[in-house]
Each structure stands twice: as structure tokens, then as C-alpha cells.
Amino acid sequence: MSLPDSDIMRRRVVVLGSTGSIGTQTLDAIAHLNGLADRGESKQRFEVVGLAAGVRTRELAAQAATFGVPVVAVADADAAIETRARVLRGTGAAETLVRESRADLVVAAMVGLAGLPATLAAVELGIDIALANKETLVAAGQVVLPAARRAGARLLPIDSEHSGLWQCLQGLSQRGERVAPPCATPRGVERAILTASGGPFRQTPLAEMRCATVEQALAHPTWSMGPKNTIDSATMMNKGLELIEAHRLFDLEASRLGVLIHPQSIVHAIVEFEDGSSIAQLSAPDMRVPIQLALTWPARAPGCAARLDWREVARLDFAEPDNERFPAIGLAMDVIRRGGGAGAVYNAANEVAVEAFLGGSIPFGRIVEIVSETLSLVASERGETLEDILAIDAETRSLAASLLCAEL
């Protein structure tokens, strides 16, 4: 028997990047949660009031039809789409969608810096963000975070590691307060550790790793992600981006952050305390777990992801990352210490290098080298305004592209 309609809490949701891996899993979770509401097992119902995508308009139209979405945004102004929804077009379409939607929650799952204007618009309006886009805080955290604090917008992390860290910190709040980023990490926490699977090249000889093919780099042993995120996992640039994001979300300096290789991808984050004890967050390697928590917080609901069967968890392995194999982690720590616009350089150079690798222009081993070389060449002391960030981003992309051209 379903709950009376008056007992249902309705949340209006916009999904940016709806046709990507995180976007489609978000819609899976929403369908599941609405099914719980239909059966009287949940007091939350989610109304999808807007979807945004780049060029995959057939998938976008199908999603709009399934969820009865009134408005969609398409970044490609010339892309054909058959839908009953109102269509916004062009590079500013996602931002327009956010500003017009009157949403309660925006899921930020667009890849790269393209999602920044729409995410910043939501923050300025005081709308909570379910944040899957690492680049928003890595490149522009110094702009986004003050805006979030002014408007009261919360940044609810979808990355499994940040969600895990957030869950570990929940129990440390004072007087039962509901803690959500951006927030300071409570006193008594000595270090926050993010785990990493190690990707497909954790044990590959370094010479072979440097010359790895695109197909080999995309063969992730644990997670199902889009191409860019999968390559970032193979280089460990994703962990570098996550370290910078954790620094932003939880106000943690580099000395209080760490990474451990954990190939089982069951432990997602660990908090170490000054007294020698630790808290860890564990769950199956399924992105729908952190996605659903961001959707329903501060409540929890029966999940749509597989549960851990502790009888089958034979072992949990941990190891320090090899700095020679994964120099991206050390670069990220340097970026945190430098501050300013260094995060924007780190992110933009990586995007350019990953695109070049996927296009066959450079070997796998050059990706992080391009990032390192670009960081040493771009002045990044500025970075306090959105205009600064966009200028640094453009300069970095131009310089990284020139480094690539010199090799052709």
C-alpha cells in the first residue's frame, strides 16, 4: 500500500551529463527510488525536471520520454533531436536549464570544465549539487566554494572515495549536526586516505605501461566508467584530481591526505585519528551506492546496488602507490601546496593529453609528462575569479597543444 500523497517529499532534479556513465546510473537510481515510493517503502519521490547532454541526442530523447522531462539542453546547437520536451541548444544551454528549472538538486556529471558554468549557476542560486564532476572544484574551487557558502548550497559528493570520506566524517559531527561539504574536517583527524584500484597497469612492467594501447588502458579491472575517467584511472590522474577535490571539500591540507592502492575496490576511504584508531567506509564497487546517498541525504533508502557478501570477502589488500609508476599523485600534492590556479592547469593539461592519447597522437606514458611540463610553464598564481580560471584554462590548453605539436 502506497503512502498518502501528502506524506511524500518531492525533489525536483536536474541531471547534467545525463547520457554519460554517471548520468545513466543516476537515472537508474531515481527509477529505483520512485519505485520504493510507489510501494510505500520511501517518503521521497524524484521528479526529473531537466536533462543536459552533449551530442548523444537519441539517448537524451529516450530518457526524456521515460521520465516525462519537460526541458532538455543540448550542447551541440546543430544536433537533431526528436522529443516532446522543450529543447535548449548551444554551449550555454545547460546553464540556462539550471537557472530556469527551479530544481532542488542538480546532479553535476558533465565531463571536464564544460560543466562549470551550469554548476556555478546552481551554486549561486543556493541549489544543492550532487557532485560527480571533479574538474569543477579542481579548476575553480576558489570560486565555487565561497559562492556555495554565501548561498548555502551543499556539495554532496558522488565520487565513491569522497562519499566514503564524507560518511566517515558524519559520525564526528557535534550535537547531531548534519555535516555536508563544503566543511572543515573535525579536529582530531590526523589523515584522510582515498583508495585507488591501481587500474589496469598496477603490475605491468613500466616499459610496457608506457607504450600501452588505448584498448589496454580502457580495460579497467573493477569500475565501469566513460573513456576519459577510465584513462585517468589508468594514469592515476583521477586520484590526483580526487586529492585536490578532497582538499577543497573538506579543507584538508596536503599533509593530511593520503592514497593507498586497494585492488578489491571495497574500502573507499579511511579516516585516521590522532589517537591511533581509524574508521573506513566499505561497499561494493557500484557507483549507484554513492549516487543514491547523494540523492536521498540525509536519509538512506533500500539500495539498488548489490550488497557486500562478507562471506565472500576473502582479503583486503593495501599498498603505497609507486611514485615512479604513478607520478600524478605527487603532482597533485604539489598543486594543493601551490594553490591559485594550479588546479586549473593540472586539469586542462590532462584533458588535452588524454584526448591526444585516445586519438593516437601520443603514447600512454606521455600523458602525465605533458601535465608536469605544462605545470612548470604556466604562471598560476592568479585564479581568484572565474575570468582568471577561464584564462588559465585557455592558456594551458594552448601550451599543452603546442607541446604535443612539437612531437608530431
Secondary structure by P-SEA (a helix, b strand, c coil): cccccccbbbbbbbbcccccaaaaaaaaaaaaaaaaaaaccccbbbbbcccccccaaaaaaaaaaaacccbbbbcccccccccccccccccaaaaaaaaaccccccccccccccaaaaaaaaaaabbbbbccccccccccaaaaaaaaaaaccccccccaaaaaaaaaacccccccccccccccccccccbbbbbbcccccccccaaaaaacccccccccccccccaaaaaaaaaaaaaaaaaaaaaaaccccccccbbbbbccccccbbbbcccccbbbbbbcccaaaaaaaaacccccccccccccccccccbbbbbcccccccaaaaaaaaaaaaccaaaaaaaaaaaaaaaaaaaccccccaaaaaaaaaaacccccccccaaaaaaaaaaaaaaaaaaaaaac
